[in-house]
Amino acid sequence: MLEVKDLIVHYDGAMALNGVNLKVGDGEFVGIIGPNGAGKTTLLRAISGVLMEVEPGKKERPSLSGKITFDGKRVDKLKAWKIVKMGITHCPERRRPFSEMTTLENLEIGAYLRKDKVEIRKDLEWIYELFPVLKERAKQMSQTLSGGEQQMLAIARALMSKPKLLLIDEPSLGLAPILKETVLNCIKEIWRSGVTILLVEQDVAITLATAQRIYVLAHGRIATQGTKEELMKDRDVREIYLGL
């Protein structure tokens, strides 16, 4: 479904990604782990097209070379909204709800490119089944939600675009252990529903417990990859990258 080939990104004069190669098959649950500053978020932002959008306060865009294809079509030159329309949705780190909107309005804005009103309503009901608290908080301003509720809202908002591939960045960040488990179980349920998932997560235990395959990113490069069992067999990988 997704192929990243020889991806190089220079960001603010520094090399953030250096020849990254990655593949995600249809229906897979793939994880990316690595230390802070390894380039994990940059990789997701490059795939979703957000990286190349002009950011406030930035004079220059990052430079990007290489190739990113989705369902056999190149997406590395497309605008972010066109990539969403093709079926890739990015759930960013630190949740980032539209604070001046209610929970329901945040969910509705997630479906802004869709015209199928009946299906949108069905998807909203499914999301309320997946995250019952969001139905309870539907009329509440999103900025007043707890950290865990905002994370659920961020994932749910991304789902409202009806993605084929969902990119999720650090969903457990700042959450209490019990909330981490709740969010993790919801992500598993989303995957079981048929959505392909590419997960970036600082908590190695979460990635090992969920992903079918795992890429280890270090210093802007893929250091190694494999299943949980394959990675655990390598003592250097266990000690250097997994902290085990």
C-alpha positions as CSV (number, residue, x, y, z in Angstrom):
1,M,0.0,0.0,0.0
2,L,2.7,2.5,1.0
3,E,6.3,2.6,-0.1
4,V,8.9,5.1,1.0
5,K,12.1,5.0,-1.1
6,D,15.4,6.8,-0.5
7,L,13.7,9.6,1.4
8,I,16.0,12.5,2.3
9,V,14.8,15.5,4.2
10,H,16.8,18.6,5.1
11,Y,15.0,20.6,7.8
12,D,16.3,24.0,8.9
13,G,19.7,23.4,7.5
14,A,20.1,19.9,9.1
15,M,19.5,16.5,7.6
16,A,16.5,15.0,9.4
17,L,16.1,11.9,7.2
18,N,18.9,10.2,5.3
19,G,17.8,7.6,2.7
20,V,14.8,6.1,4.5
21,N,13.2,3.0,2.9
22,L,10.0,1.7,4.3
23,K,7.0,-0.4,3.2
24,V,3.5,-0.9,4.6
25,G,1.2,-3.6,3.2
26,D,-2.5,-3.4,2.9
27,G,-4.0,-4.3,6.3
28,E,-0.8,-4.3,8.2
29,F,0.0,-2.7,11.6
30,V,3.5,-1.4,11.3
31,G,5.4,0.4,14.1
32,I,8.3,2.9,14.1
33,I,10.4,3.3,17.2
34,G,13.6,5.2,17.9
35,P,15.2,7.8,20.2
36,N,14.1,11.4,20.4
37,G,15.4,13.3,17.3
38,A,15.6,10.2,15.2
39,G,13.2,11.6,12.6
40,K,10.1,9.7,13.4
41,T,7.7,12.6,13.3
42,T,9.4,14.1,10.2
43,L,8.8,10.8,8.4
44,L,5.1,10.8,9.1
45,R,4.9,14.5,8.2
46,A,6.6,13.8,4.9
47,I,4.2,10.9,4.1
48,S,1.1,13.0,4.8
49,G,2.4,16.1,3.0
50,V,2.2,18.3,6.0
51,L,6.0,18.7,6.1
52,M,6.0,20.7,2.8
53,E,3.2,23.1,3.8
54,V,4.5,26.6,4.7
55,E,4.5,26.9,8.5
56,P,3.9,30.2,10.3
57,G,7.2,31.9,11.1
58,K,9.2,29.7,8.7
59,K,10.9,31.4,5.8
60,E,11.8,28.3,3.9
61,R,10.3,24.9,3.3
62,P,12.2,21.8,4.1
63,S,13.9,20.1,1.1
64,L,12.7,16.6,0.2
65,S,14.0,14.1,-2.2
66,G,13.2,10.5,-2.8
67,K,9.9,8.8,-3.6
68,I,6.7,8.1,-1.7
69,T,4.0,6.0,-3.4
70,F,0.5,5.1,-2.1
71,D,-1.6,2.5,-3.9
72,G,0.9,2.7,-6.8
73,K,0.7,6.5,-7.2
74,R,3.3,9.1,-6.1
75,V,2.2,11.4,-3.3
76,D,5.5,13.2,-2.4
77,K,4.6,16.1,-4.7
78,L,1.0,16.5,-3.6
79,K,-0.7,18.9,-1.3
80,A,-1.6,17.5,2.1
81,W,-5.4,17.7,1.5
82,K,-5.0,15.8,-1.8
83,I,-3.2,13.1,0.1
84,V,-6.1,12.9,2.6
85,K,-8.5,12.5,-0.3
86,M,-6.4,9.6,-1.6
87,G,-6.8,7.8,1.8
88,I,-3.9,8.8,4.1
89,T,-4.8,10.6,7.3
90,H,-2.3,11.9,9.9
91,C,-3.1,11.9,13.6
92,P,-0.4,14.3,14.9
93,E,1.4,14.2,18.2
94,R,0.2,16.3,21.1
95,R,-3.5,15.9,19.9
96,R,-4.0,19.5,18.7
97,P,-7.8,19.8,18.7
98,F,-9.5,22.9,17.3
99,S,-9.9,24.5,20.7
100,E,-12.5,27.0,19.7
101,M,-14.8,24.2,18.5
102,T,-16.9,21.6,20.3
103,T,-16.0,17.9,20.3
104,L,-18.7,17.3,17.7
105,E,-17.5,20.1,15.5
106,N,-14.0,18.7,15.6
107,L,-15.3,15.3,14.4
108,E,-17.4,16.9,11.7
109,I,-14.3,18.9,10.4
110,G,-12.5,15.6,10.0
111,A,-15.0,14.7,7.3
112,Y,-14.7,18.0,5.4
113,L,-13.7,16.3,2.1
114,R,-16.5,13.8,2.2
115,K,-19.9,14.2,0.6
116,D,-21.6,11.0,1.6
117,K,-23.7,12.3,4.5
118,V,-25.4,9.0,5.3
119,E,-22.0,7.2,5.6
120,I,-20.6,10.1,7.7
121,R,-23.5,9.7,10.1
122,K,-22.8,5.9,10.3
123,D,-19.1,6.6,10.9
124,L,-19.9,9.1,13.7
125,E,-22.1,6.5,15.4
126,W,-19.3,3.9,15.1
127,I,-16.8,6.4,16.6
128,Y,-19.2,7.0,19.5
129,E,-19.3,3.2,20.1
130,L,-15.5,3.2,20.0
131,F,-15.1,6.2,22.2
132,P,-18.3,6.6,24.3
133,V,-16.9,9.5,26.2
134,L,-16.8,11.6,23.0
135,K,-20.6,11.2,22.7
136,E,-20.9,12.4,26.3
137,R,-18.7,15.4,25.5
138,A,-20.2,16.2,22.1
139,K,-21.3,19.7,23.0
140,Q,-18.3,20.5,25.2
141,M,-15.5,22.7,24.0
142,S,-12.6,20.5,23.0
143,Q,-10.1,22.6,25.0
144,T,-11.8,21.6,28.2
145,L,-11.4,17.9,27.6
146,S,-8.8,15.9,29.6
147,G,-5.5,14.8,27.9
148,G,-6.9,11.3,27.4
149,E,-10.1,12.6,25.9
150,Q,-8.3,14.9,23.6
151,Q,-6.2,12.0,22.3
152,M,-9.3,10.0,21.6
153,L,-10.7,13.0,19.8
154,A,-7.6,13.4,17.7
155,I,-7.8,9.7,16.6
156,A,-11.5,9.9,16.0
157,R,-11.3,13.1,14.0
158,A,-8.7,11.4,11.8
159,L,-11.0,8.4,11.3
160,M,-13.8,10.7,10.1
161,S,-11.9,11.2,6.9
162,K,-12.4,7.4,6.3
163,P,-8.7,6.6,5.8
164,K,-7.2,3.5,4.2
165,L,-4.0,4.3,6.0
166,L,-3.9,6.0,9.4
167,L,-0.6,7.6,10.6
168,I,-0.6,7.9,14.4
169,D,2.1,9.9,16.1
170,E,2.9,9.3,19.8
171,P,-0.7,8.5,21.0
172,S,0.5,7.6,24.6
173,L,2.4,10.8,25.1
174,G,1.6,12.3,28.5
175,L,-1.1,9.8,29.4
176,A,-1.5,7.8,32.6
177,P,-1.0,4.0,32.3
178,I,-4.7,3.2,32.4
179,L,-5.5,5.7,29.7
180,K,-2.6,4.4,27.6
181,E,-4.2,1.0,27.7
182,T,-7.6,2.4,26.7
183,V,-6.2,4.3,23.7
184,L,-4.1,1.3,22.7
185,N,-7.1,-1.0,22.7
186,C,-9.1,1.4,20.6
187,I,-6.2,1.6,18.1
188,K,-6.2,-2.2,17.9
189,E,-10.0,-2.2,17.3
190,I,-9.5,0.4,14.5
191,W,-6.9,-1.9,12.9
192,R,-9.2,-4.9,13.2
193,S,-11.9,-2.9,11.4
194,G,-9.7,-2.9,8.3
195,V,-7.7,0.3,8.6
196,T,-4.0,-0.1,7.9
197,I,-1.9,1.6,10.6
198,L,1.6,3.1,10.8
199,L,2.3,4.0,14.4
200,V,5.1,6.1,15.8
201,E,5.5,5.5,19.5
202,Q,8.2,6.4,22.1
203,D,6.9,3.7,24.4
204,V,8.7,0.6,23.0
205,A,6.5,-1.8,25.0
206,I,3.3,-0.5,23.3
207,T,4.9,-1.0,19.8
208,L,6.1,-4.5,20.7
209,A,2.7,-5.4,21.9
210,T,0.8,-4.2,18.9
211,A,2.8,-3.9,15.6
212,Q,3.2,-6.9,13.3
213,R,6.4,-5.4,12.0
214,I,8.7,-2.7,13.4
215,Y,11.2,-0.3,11.9
216,V,13.9,1.1,14.2
217,L,14.8,4.7,13.1
218,A,18.1,6.2,14.4
219,H,20.0,9.3,13.2
220,G,17.6,9.7,10.3
221,R,18.2,6.2,9.0
222,I,16.5,2.8,9.3
223,A,18.8,1.0,11.7
224,T,17.0,-2.3,11.5
225,Q,13.5,-3.8,11.0
226,G,11.6,-7.0,11.7
227,T,9.0,-8.7,13.8
228,K,9.0,-8.5,17.6
229,E,10.5,-11.9,17.7
230,E,13.2,-11.1,15.2
231,L,14.2,-7.9,17.0
232,M,14.3,-9.6,20.4
233,K,16.8,-12.2,19.1
234,D,19.4,-9.5,18.4
235,R,21.2,-8.6,21.7
236,D,22.5,-5.3,20.3
237,V,19.0,-4.2,19.2
238,R,17.5,-5.2,22.6
239,E,20.1,-3.2,24.5
240,I,20.6,-0.2,22.2
241,Y,17.2,0.4,20.8
242,L,14.7,-1.4,23.0
243,G,16.3,-0.8,26.3
244,L,15.9,-4.4,27.4
